[in-house]
């Protein structure tokens, strides 16, 4: 629980891999909630690249983001997480935190990130955790 609180308190900017523009999707509702609670959200989804979500242009990949981000929040199936971990490790600067949403976990991807000093939470909903703490 301490790690979750640290992640929420020390993050101002969050890149959301797998963000959607479908208002009933958790991959839309959760980042919207976070943006309404003061976080700056950068949506990442190649299918929506160039559109605007949460007040920012959608990027195709996290490595294309110009502004540094404190956290990467992932809404993708577990089999894609190693690929995303490799992409996150190419970011400059790298984020301090990576959050795999509820139902999403991959120990191999988490280990890759943790070995490079990035703290990881798996299989938890950032919106639920935020609401429980604040």
MODELLER restraints for C-alpha pairs under 7 A, 6 or more apart:
rsr = mdl.restraints
at = mdl.atoms
rsr.add(forms.Gaussian(group=physical.xy_distance, feature=features.Distance(at['CA:7:A'], at['CA:97:A']), mean=6.73, stdev=0.5))
rsr.add(forms.Gaussian(group=physical.xy_distance, feature=features.Distance(at['CA:11:A'], at['CA:70:A']), mean=5.11, stdev=0.5))
rsr.add(forms.Gaussian(group=physical.xy_distance, feature=features.Distance(at['CA:11:A'], at['CA:71:A']), mean=6.34, stdev=0.5))
rsr.add(forms.Gaussian(group=physical.xy_distance, feature=features.Distance(at['CA:12:A'], at['CA:39:A']), mean=5.10, stdev=0.5))
rsr.add(forms.Gaussian(group=physical.xy_distance, feature=features.Distance(at['CA:12:A'], at['CA:40:A']), mean=6.17, stdev=0.5))
rsr.add(forms.Gaussian(group=physical.xy_distance, feature=features.Distance(at['CA:12:A'], at['CA:70:A']), mean=6.47, stdev=0.5))
rsr.add(forms.Gaussian(group=physical.xy_distance, feature=features.Distance(at['CA:13:A'], at['CA:39:A']), mean=5.68, stdev=0.5))
rsr.add(forms.Gaussian(group=physical.xy_distance, feature=features.Distance(at['CA:13:A'], at['CA:40:A']), mean=4.66, stdev=0.5))
rsr.add(forms.Gaussian(group=physical.xy_distance, feature=features.Distance(at['CA:13:A'], at['CA:41:A']), mean=5.97, stdev=0.5))
rsr.add(forms.Gaussian(group=physical.xy_distance, feature=features.Distance(at['CA:13:A'], at['CA:69:A']), mean=4.94, stdev=0.5))
rsr.add(forms.Gaussian(group=physical.xy_distance, feature=features.Distance(at['CA:13:A'], at['CA:70:A']), mean=5.32, stdev=0.5))
rsr.add(forms.Gaussian(group=physical.xy_distance, feature=features.Distance(at['CA:13:A'], at['CA:71:A']), mean=6.49, stdev=0.5))
rsr.add(forms.Gaussian(group=physical.xy_distance, feature=features.Distance(at['CA:14:A'], at['CA:39:A']), mean=6.92, stdev=0.5))
rsr.add(forms.Gaussian(group=physical.xy_distance, feature=features.Distance(at['CA:14:A'], at['CA:40:A']), mean=6.20, stdev=0.5))
rsr.add(forms.Gaussian(group=physical.xy_distance, feature=features.Distance(at['CA:14:A'], at['CA:41:A']), mean=5.01, stdev=0.5))
rsr.add(forms.Gaussian(group=physical.xy_distance, feature=features.Distance(at['CA:14:A'], at['CA:42:A']), mean=6.15, stdev=0.5))
rsr.add(forms.Gaussian(group=physical.xy_distance, feature=features.Distance(at['CA:14:A'], at['CA:69:A']), mean=5.68, stdev=0.5))
rsr.add(forms.Gaussian(group=physical.xy_distance, feature=features.Distance(at['CA:14:A'], at['CA:70:A']), mean=6.08, stdev=0.5))
rsr.add(forms.Gaussian(group=physical.xy_distance, feature=features.Distance(at['CA:14:A'], at['CA:71:A']), mean=4.79, stdev=0.5))
rsr.add(forms.Gaussian(group=physical.xy_distance, feature=features.Distance(at['CA:14:A'], at['CA:72:A']), mean=5.52, stdev=0.5))
rsr.add(forms.Gaussian(group=physical.xy_distance, feature=features.Distance(at['CA:14:A'], at['CA:73:A']), mean=6.69, stdev=0.5))
rsr.add(forms.Gaussian(group=physical.xy_distance, feature=features.Distance(at['CA:15:A'], at['CA:41:A']), mean=5.86, stdev=0.5))
rsr.add(forms.Gaussian(group=physical.xy_distance, feature=features.Distance(at['CA:15:A'], at['CA:42:A']), mean=4.52, stdev=0.5))
rsr.add(forms.Gaussian(group=physical.xy_distance, feature=features.Distance(at['CA:15:A'], at['CA:43:A']), mean=5.86, stdev=0.5))
rsr.add(forms.Gaussian(group=physical.xy_distance, feature=features.Distance(at['CA:15:A'], at['CA:44:A']), mean=6.74, stdev=0.5))
rsr.add(forms.Gaussian(group=physical.xy_distance, feature=features.Distance(at['CA:15:A'], at['CA:69:A']), mean=6.41, stdev=0.5))
rsr.add(forms.Gaussian(group=physical.xy_distance, feature=features.Distance(at['CA:15:A'], at['CA:71:A']), mean=6.35, stdev=0.5))
rsr.add(forms.Gaussian(group=physical.xy_distance, feature=features.Distance(at['CA:15:A'], at['CA:72:A']), mean=4.70, stdev=0.5))
rsr.add(forms.Gaussian(group=physical.xy_distance, feature=features.Distance(at['CA:15:A'], at['CA:73:A']), mean=6.10, stdev=0.5))
rsr.add(forms.Gaussian(group=physical.xy_distance, feature=features.Distance(at['CA:16:A'], at['CA:42:A']), mean=6.08, stdev=0.5))
rsr.add(forms.Gaussian(group=physical.xy_distance, feature=features.Distance(at['CA:16:A'], at['CA:43:A']), mean=4.92, stdev=0.5))
rsr.add(forms.Gaussian(group=physical.xy_distance, feature=features.Distance(at['CA:16:A'], at['CA:44:A']), mean=5.64, stdev=0.5))
rsr.add(forms.Gaussian(group=physical.xy_distance, feature=features.Distance(at['CA:16:A'], at['CA:72:A']), mean=5.86, stdev=0.5))
rsr.add(forms.Gaussian(group=physical.xy_distance, feature=features.Distance(at['CA:16:A'], at['CA:73:A']), mean=4.77, stdev=0.5))
rsr.add(forms.Gaussian(group=physical.xy_distance, feature=features.Distance(at['CA:16:A'], at['CA:74:A']), mean=5.78, stdev=0.5))
rsr.add(forms.Gaussian(group=physical.xy_distance, feature=features.Distance(at['CA:17:A'], at['CA:43:A']), mean=6.47, stdev=0.5))
rsr.add(forms.Gaussian(group=physical.xy_distance, feature=features.Distance(at['CA:17:A'], at['CA:44:A']), mean=4.69, stdev=0.5))
rsr.add(forms.Gaussian(group=physical.xy_distance, feature=features.Distance(at['CA:17:A'], at['CA:45:A']), mean=6.22, stdev=0.5))
rsr.add(forms.Gaussian(group=physical.xy_distance, feature=features.Distance(at['CA:17:A'], at['CA:73:A']), mean=6.25, stdev=0.5))
rsr.add(forms.Gaussian(group=physical.xy_distance, feature=features.Distance(at['CA:17:A'], at['CA:74:A']), mean=4.83, stdev=0.5))
rsr.add(forms.Gaussian(group=physical.xy_distance, feature=features.Distance(at['CA:17:A'], at['CA:75:A']), mean=5.97, stdev=0.5))
rsr.add(forms.Gaussian(group=physical.xy_distance, feature=features.Distance(at['CA:18:A'], at['CA:27:A']), mean=6.74, stdev=0.5))
rsr.add(forms.Gaussian(group=physical.xy_distance, feature=features.Distance(at['CA:18:A'], at['CA:44:A']), mean=6.02, stdev=0.5))
rsr.add(forms.Gaussian(group=physical.xy_distance, feature=features.Distance(at['CA:18:A'], at['CA:45:A']), mean=5.30, stdev=0.5))
rsr.add(forms.Gaussian(group=physical.xy_distance, feature=features.Distance(at['CA:18:A'], at['CA:74:A']), mean=6.36, stdev=0.5))
rsr.add(forms.Gaussian(group=physical.xy_distance, feature=features.Distance(at['CA:18:A'], at['CA:75:A']), mean=4.88, stdev=0.5))
rsr.add(forms.Gaussian(group=physical.xy_distance, feature=features.Distance(at['CA:18:A'], at['CA:76:A']), mean=5.81, stdev=0.5))
rsr.add(forms.Gaussian(group=physical.xy_distance, feature=features.Distance(at['CA:19:A'], at['CA:27:A']), mean=4.88, stdev=0.5))
rsr.add(forms.Gaussian(group=physical.xy_distance, feature=features.Distance(at['CA:19:A'], at['CA:28:A']), mean=5.96, stdev=0.5))
rsr.add(forms.Gaussian(group=physical.xy_distance, feature=features.Distance(at['CA:19:A'], at['CA:43:A']), mean=5.45, stdev=0.5))
rsr.add(forms.Gaussian(group=physical.xy_distance, feature=features.Distance(at['CA:19:A'], at['CA:44:A']), mean=6.04, stdev=0.5))
rsr.add(forms.Gaussian(group=physical.xy_distance, feature=features.Distance(at['CA:19:A'], at['CA:45:A']), mean=6.12, stdev=0.5))
rsr.add(forms.Gaussian(group=physical.xy_distance, feature=features.Distance(at['CA:19:A'], at['CA:75:A']), mean=6.79, stdev=0.5))
rsr.add(forms.Gaussian(group=physical.xy_distance, feature=features.Distance(at['CA:20:A'], at['CA:27:A']), mean=5.32, stdev=0.5))
rsr.add(forms.Gaussian(group=physical.xy_distance, feature=features.Distance(at['CA:20:A'], at['CA:28:A']), mean=5.12, stdev=0.5))
rsr.add(forms.Gaussian(group=physical.xy_distance, feature=features.Distance(at['CA:21:A'], at['CA:28:A']), mean=5.90, stdev=0.5))
rsr.add(forms.Gaussian(group=physical.xy_distance, feature=features.Distance(at['CA:22:A'], at['CA:28:A']), mean=6.23, stdev=0.5))
rsr.add(forms.Gaussian(group=physical.xy_distance, feature=features.Distance(at['CA:23:A'], at['CA:29:A']), mean=6.43, stdev=0.5))
rsr.add(forms.Gaussian(group=physical.xy_distance, feature=features.Distance(at['CA:27:A'], at['CA:75:A']), mean=6.26, stdev=0.5))
rsr.add(forms.Gaussian(group=physical.xy_distance, feature=features.Distance(at['CA:30:A'], at['CA:127:A']), mean=5.75, stdev=0.5))
rsr.add(forms.Gaussian(group=physical.xy_distance, feature=features.Distance(at['CA:31:A'], at['CA:41:A']), mean=6.74, stdev=0.5))
rsr.add(forms.Gaussian(group=physical.xy_distance, feature=features.Distance(at['CA:32:A'], at['CA:54:A']), mean=6.70, stdev=0.5))
rsr.add(forms.Gaussian(group=physical.xy_distance, feature=features.Distance(at['CA:33:A'], at['CA:127:A']), mean=6.86, stdev=0.5))
rsr.add(forms.Gaussian(group=physical.xy_distance, feature=features.Distance(at['CA:34:A'], at['CA:127:A']), mean=6.86, stdev=0.5))
rsr.add(forms.Gaussian(group=physical.xy_distance, feature=features.Distance(at['CA:35:A'], at['CA:41:A']), mean=6.07, stdev=0.5))
rsr.add(forms.Gaussian(group=physical.xy_distance, feature=features.Distance(at['CA:35:A'], at['CA:54:A']), mean=6.91, stdev=0.5))
rsr.add(forms.Gaussian(group=physical.xy_distance, feature=features.Distance(at['CA:41:A'], at['CA:54:A']), mean=6.27, stdev=0.5))
rsr.add(forms.Gaussian(group=physical.xy_distance, feature=features.Distance(at['CA:42:A'], at['CA:56:A']), mean=6.19, stdev=0.5))
rsr.add(forms.Gaussian(group=physical.xy_distance, feature=features.Distance(at['CA:42:A'], at['CA:58:A']), mean=6.70, stdev=0.5))
rsr.add(forms.Gaussian(group=physical.xy_distance, feature=features.Distance(at['CA:43:A'], at['CA:53:A']), mean=6.51, stdev=0.5))
rsr.add(forms.Gaussian(group=physical.xy_distance, feature=features.Distance(at['CA:43:A'], at['CA:58:A']), mean=5.00, stdev=0.5))
rsr.add(forms.Gaussian(group=physical.xy_distance, feature=features.Distance(at['CA:43:A'], at['CA:59:A']), mean=6.41, stdev=0.5))
rsr.add(forms.Gaussian(group=physical.xy_distance, feature=features.Distance(at['CA:44:A'], at['CA:58:A']), mean=5.53, stdev=0.5))
rsr.add(forms.Gaussian(group=physical.xy_distance, feature=features.Distance(at['CA:44:A'], at['CA:59:A']), mean=4.74, stdev=0.5))
rsr.add(forms.Gaussian(group=physical.xy_distance, feature=features.Distance(at['CA:44:A'], at['CA:60:A']), mean=5.60, stdev=0.5))
rsr.add(forms.Gaussian(group=physical.xy_distance, feature=features.Distance(at['CA:44:A'], at['CA:61:A']), mean=5.82, stdev=0.5))
rsr.add(forms.Gaussian(group=physical.xy_distance, feature=features.Distance(at['CA:44:A'], at['CA:62:A']), mean=6.36, stdev=0.5))
rsr.add(forms.Gaussian(group=physical.xy_distance, feature=features.Distance(at['CA:45:A'], at['CA:58:A']), mean=6.70, stdev=0.5))
rsr.add(forms.Gaussian(group=physical.xy_distance, feature=features.Distance(at['CA:45:A'], at['CA:59:A']), mean=6.24, stdev=0.5))
rsr.add(forms.Gaussian(group=physical.xy_distance, feature=features.Distance(at['CA:45:A'], at['CA:60:A']), mean=5.16, stdev=0.5))
rsr.add(forms.Gaussian(group=physical.xy_distance, feature=features.Distance(at['CA:45:A'], at['CA:61:A']), mean=6.85, stdev=0.5))
rsr.add(forms.Gaussian(group=physical.xy_distance, feature=features.Distance(at['CA:46:A'], at['CA:59:A']), mean=6.83, stdev=0.5))
rsr.add(forms.Gaussian(group=physical.xy_distance, feature=features.Distance(at['CA:46:A'], at['CA:60:A']), mean=4.02, stdev=0.5))
rsr.add(forms.Gaussian(group=physical.xy_distance, feature=features.Distance(at['CA:46:A'], at['CA:61:A']), mean=6.88, stdev=0.5))
rsr.add(forms.Gaussian(group=physical.xy_distance, feature=features.Distance(at['CA:48:A'], at['CA:58:A']), mean=6.26, stdev=0.5))
rsr.add(forms.Gaussian(group=physical.xy_distance, feature=features.Distance(at['CA:49:A'], at['CA:58:A']), mean=4.80, stdev=0.5))
rsr.add(forms.Gaussian(group=physical.xy_distance, feature=features.Distance(at['CA:49:A'], at['CA:59:A']), mean=5.02, stdev=0.5))
rsr.add(forms.Gaussian(group=physical.xy_distance, feature=features.Distance(at['CA:49:A'], at['CA:60:A']), mean=5.08, stdev=0.5))
rsr.add(forms.Gaussian(group=physical.xy_distance, feature=features.Distance(at['CA:50:A'], at['CA:57:A']), mean=5.67, stdev=0.5))
rsr.add(forms.Gaussian(group=physical.xy_distance, feature=features.Distance(at['CA:50:A'], at['CA:58:A']), mean=5.35, stdev=0.5))
rsr.add(forms.Gaussian(group=physical.xy_distance, feature=features.Distance(at['CA:50:A'], at['CA:59:A']), mean=6.67, stdev=0.5))
rsr.add(forms.Gaussian(group=physical.xy_distance, feature=features.Distance(at['CA:51:A'], at['CA:57:A']), mean=5.66, stdev=0.5))
rsr.add(forms.Gaussian(group=physical.xy_distance, feature=features.Distance(at['CA:51:A'], at['CA:58:A']), mean=5.53, stdev=0.5))
rsr.add(forms.Gaussian(group=physical.xy_distance, feature=features.Distance(at['CA:52:A'], at['CA:58:A']), mean=5.61, stdev=0.5))
rsr.add(forms.Gaussian(group=physical.xy_distance, feature=features.Distance(at['CA:59:A'], at['CA:65:A']), mean=6.57, stdev=0.5))
rsr.add(forms.Gaussian(group=physical.xy_distance, feature=features.Distance(at['CA:62:A'], at['CA:88:A']), mean=6.79, stdev=0.5))
rsr.add(forms.Gaussian(group=physical.xy_distance, feature=features.Distance(at['CA:63:A'], at['CA:87:A']), mean=6.82, stdev=0.5))
rsr.add(forms.Gaussian(group=physical.xy_distance, feature=features.Distance(at['CA:63:A'], at['CA:90:A']), mean=6.69, stdev=0.5))
rsr.add(forms.Gaussian(group=physical.xy_distance, feature=features.Distance(at['CA:63:A'], at['CA:91:A']), mean=5.17, stdev=0.5))
rsr.add(forms.Gaussian(group=physical.xy_distance, feature=features.Distance(at['CA:68:A'], at['CA:93:A']), mean=6.28, stdev=0.5))
rsr.add(forms.Gaussian(group=physical.xy_distance, feature=features.Distance(at['CA:69:A'], at['CA:95:A']), mean=5.67, stdev=0.5))
rsr.add(forms.Gaussian(group=physical.xy_distance, feature=features.Distance(at['CA:70:A'], at['CA:95:A']), mean=4.75, stdev=0.5))
rsr.add(forms.Gaussian(group=physical.xy_distance, feature=features.Distance(at['CA:70:A'], at['CA:96:A']), mean=5.52, stdev=0.5))
rsr.add(forms.Gaussian(group=physical.xy_distance, feature=features.Distance(at['CA:70:A'], at['CA:97:A']), mean=6.42, stdev=0.5))
rsr.add(forms.Gaussian(group=physical.xy_distance, feature=features.Distance(at['CA:71:A'], at['CA:95:A']), mean=5.31, stdev=0.5))
rsr.add(forms.Gaussian(group=physical.xy_distance, feature=features.Distance(at['CA:71:A'], at['CA:96:A']), mean=6.09, stdev=0.5))
rsr.add(forms.Gaussian(group=physical.xy_distance, feature=features.Distance(at['CA:71:A'], at['CA:97:A']), mean=4.59, stdev=0.5))
rsr.add(forms.Gaussian(group=physical.xy_distance, feature=features.Distance(at['CA:71:A'], at['CA:98:A']), mean=5.44, stdev=0.5))
rsr.add(forms.Gaussian(group=physical.xy_distance, feature=features.Distance(at['CA:72:A'], at['CA:95:A']), mean=6.85, stdev=0.5))
rsr.add(forms.Gaussian(group=physical.xy_distance, feature=features.Distance(at['CA:72:A'], at['CA:97:A']), mean=6.43, stdev=0.5))
rsr.add(forms.Gaussian(group=physical.xy_distance, feature=features.Distance(at['CA:72:A'], at['CA:98:A']), mean=4.72, stdev=0.5))
rsr.add(forms.Gaussian(group=physical.xy_distance, feature=features.Distance(at['CA:72:A'], at['CA:99:A']), mean=6.18, stdev=0.5))
rsr.add(forms.Gaussian(group=physical.xy_distance, feature=features.Distance(at['CA:73:A'], at['CA:98:A']), mean=5.85, stdev=0.5))
rsr.add(forms.Gaussian(group=physical.xy_distance, feature=features.Distance(at['CA:73:A'], at['CA:99:A']), mean=4.64, stdev=0.5))
rsr.add(forms.Gaussian(group=physical.xy_distance, feature=features.Distance(at['CA:73:A'], at['CA:100:A']), mean=6.03, stdev=0.5))
rsr.add(forms.Gaussian(group=physical.xy_distance, feature=features.Distance(at['CA:73:A'], at['CA:101:A']), mean=6.98, stdev=0.5))
rsr.add(forms.Gaussian(group=physical.xy_distance, feature=features.Distance(at['CA:74:A'], at['CA:99:A']), mean=6.18, stdev=0.5))
rsr.add(forms.Gaussian(group=physical.xy_distance, feature=features.Distance(at['CA:74:A'], at['CA:100:A']), mean=5.02, stdev=0.5))
rsr.add(forms.Gaussian(group=physical.xy_distance, feature=features.Distance(at['CA:74:A'], at['CA:101:A']), mean=6.01, stdev=0.5))
rsr.add(forms.Gaussian(group=physical.xy_distance, feature=features.Distance(at['CA:75:A'], at['CA:100:A']), mean=6.93, stdev=0.5))
rsr.add(forms.Gaussian(group=physical.xy_distance, feature=features.Distance(at['CA:75:A'], at['CA:101:A']), mean=5.98, stdev=0.5))
rsr.add(forms.Gaussian(group=physical.xy_distance, feature=features.Distance(at['CA:77:A'], at['CA:104:A']), mean=6.39, stdev=0.5))
rsr.add(forms.Gaussian(group=physical.xy_distance, feature=features.Distance(at['CA:78:A'], at['CA:104:A']), mean=5.61, stdev=0.5))
rsr.add(forms.Gaussian(group=physical.xy_distance, feature=features.Distance(at['CA:78:A'], at['CA:105:A']), mean=5.74, stdev=0.5))
rsr.add(forms.Gaussian(group=physical.xy_distance, feature=features.Distance(at['CA:78:A'], at['CA:106:A']), mean=5.69, stdev=0.5))
rsr.add(forms.Gaussian(group=physical.xy_distance, feature=features.Distance(at['CA:81:A'], at['CA:106:A']), mean=6.59, stdev=0.5))
rsr.add(forms.Gaussian(group=physical.xy_distance, feature=features.Distance(at['CA:81:A'], at['CA:109:A']), mean=5.78, stdev=0.5))
rsr.add(forms.Gaussian(group=physical.xy_distance, feature=features.Distance(at['CA:82:A'], at['CA:108:A']), mean=6.90, stdev=0.5))
rsr.add(forms.Gaussian(group=physical.xy_distance, feature=features.Distance(at['CA:82:A'], at['CA:109:A']), mean=4.62, stdev=0.5))
rsr.add(forms.Gaussian(group=physical.xy_distance, feature=features.Distance(at['CA:85:A'], at['CA:109:A']), mean=5.70, stdev=0.5))
rsr.add(forms.Gaussian(group=physical.xy_distance, feature=features.Distance(at['CA:85:A'], at['CA:112:A']), mean=6.94, stdev=0.5))
rsr.add(forms.Gaussian(group=physical.xy_distance, feature=features.Distance(at['CA:85:A'], at['CA:113:A']), mean=6.41, stdev=0.5))
rsr.add(forms.Gaussian(group=physical.xy_distance, feature=features.Distance(at['CA:88:A'], at['CA:94:A']), mean=6.92, stdev=0.5))
rsr.add(forms.Gaussian(group=physical.xy_distance, feature=features.Distance(at['CA:95:A'], at['CA:118:A']), mean=6.94, stdev=0.5))
rsr.add(forms.Gaussian(group=physical.xy_distance, feature=features.Distance(at['CA:96:A'], at['CA:118:A']), mean=5.10, stdev=0.5))
rsr.add(forms.Gaussian(group=physical.xy_distance, feature=features.Distance(at['CA:96:A'], at['CA:119:A']), mean=6.36, stdev=0.5))
rsr.add(forms.Gaussian(group=physical.xy_distance, feature=features.Distance(at['CA:97:A'], at['CA:118:A']), mean=5.32, stdev=0.5))
rsr.add(forms.Gaussian(group=physical.xy_distance, feature=features.Distance(at['CA:97:A'], at['CA:119:A']), mean=4.80, stdev=0.5))
rsr.add(forms.Gaussian(group=physical.xy_distance, feature=features.Distance(at['CA:97:A'], at['CA:120:A']), mean=5.85, stdev=0.5))
rsr.add(forms.Gaussian(group=physical.xy_distance, feature=features.Distance(at['CA:98:A'], at['CA:118:A']), mean=6.94, stdev=0.5))
rsr.add(forms.Gaussian(group=physical.xy_distance, feature=features.Distance(at['CA:98:A'], at['CA:119:A']), mean=6.32, stdev=0.5))
rsr.add(forms.Gaussian(group=physical.xy_distance, feature=features.Distance(at['CA:98:A'], at['CA:120:A']), mean=4.89, stdev=0.5))
rsr.add(forms.Gaussian(group=physical.xy_distance, feature=features.Distance(at['CA:98:A'], at['CA:121:A']), mean=6.58, stdev=0.5))
rsr.add(forms.Gaussian(group=physical.xy_distance, feature=features.Distance(at['CA:99:A'], at['CA:120:A']), mean=5.75, stdev=0.5))
rsr.add(forms.Gaussian(group=physical.xy_distance, feature=features.Distance(at['CA:99:A'], at['CA:121:A']), mean=4.87, stdev=0.5))
rsr.add(forms.Gaussian(group=physical.xy_distance, feature=features.Distance(at['CA:99:A'], at['CA:122:A']), mean=6.10, stdev=0.5))
rsr.add(forms.Gaussian(group=physical.xy_distance, feature=features.Distance(at['CA:100:A'], at['CA:121:A']), mean=6.08, stdev=0.5))
rsr.add(forms.Gaussian(group=physical.xy_distance, feature=features.Distance(at['CA:100:A'], at['CA:122:A']), mean=4.62, stdev=0.5))
rsr.add(forms.Gaussian(group=physical.xy_distance, feature=features.Distance(at['CA:100:A'], at['CA:123:A']), mean=5.78, stdev=0.5))
rsr.add(forms.Gaussian(group=physical.xy_distance, feature=features.Distance(at['CA:100:A'], at['CA:124:A']), mean=6.83, stdev=0.5))
rsr.add(forms.Gaussian(group=physical.xy_distance, feature=features.Distance(at['CA:101:A'], at['CA:122:A']), mean=6.51, stdev=0.5))
rsr.add(forms.Gaussian(group=physical.xy_distance, feature=features.Distance(at['CA:101:A'], at['CA:123:A']), mean=5.28, stdev=0.5))
rsr.add(forms.Gaussian(group=physical.xy_distance, feature=features.Distance(at['CA:101:A'], at['CA:124:A']), mean=5.17, stdev=0.5))
rsr.add(forms.Gaussian(group=physical.xy_distance, feature=features.Distance(at['CA:101:A'], at['CA:125:A']), mean=5.07, stdev=0.5))
rsr.add(forms.Gaussian(group=physical.xy_distance, feature=features.Distance(at['CA:101:A'], at['CA:126:A']), mean=6.87, stdev=0.5))
rsr.add(forms.Gaussian(group=physical.xy_distance, feature=features.Distance(at['CA:102:A'], at['CA:123:A']), mean=4.06, stdev=0.5))
rsr.add(forms.Gaussian(group=physical.xy_distance, feature=features.Distance(at['CA:102:A'], at['CA:124:A']), mean=4.15, stdev=0.5))
rsr.add(forms.Gaussian(group=physical.xy_distance, feature=features.Distance(at['CA:102:A'], at['CA:125:A']), mean=4.77, stdev=0.5))
rsr.add(forms.Gaussian(group=physical.xy_distance, feature=features.Distance(at['CA:103:A'], at['CA:123:A']), mean=4.88, stdev=0.5))
rsr.add(forms.Gaussian(group=physical.xy_distance, feature=features.Distance(at['CA:104:A'], at['CA:122:A']), mean=6.44, stdev=0.5))
rsr.add(forms.Gaussian(group=physical.xy_distance, feature=features.Distance(at['CA:104:A'], at['CA:123:A']), mean=4.94, stdev=0.5))
rsr.add(forms.Gaussian(group=physical.xy_distance, feature=features.Distance(at['CA:105:A'], at['CA:122:A']), mean=5.21, stdev=0.5))
rsr.add(forms.Gaussian(group=physical.xy_distance, feature=features.Distance(at['CA:105:A'], at['CA:123:A']), mean=5.54, stdev=0.5))
rsr.add(forms.Gaussian(group=physical.xy_distance, feature=features.Distance(at['CA:110:A'], at['CA:120:A']), mean=6.20, stdev=0.5))
rsr.add(forms.Gaussian(group=physical.xy_distance, feature=features.Distance(at['CA:114:A'], at['CA:120:A']), mean=6.76, stdev=0.5))
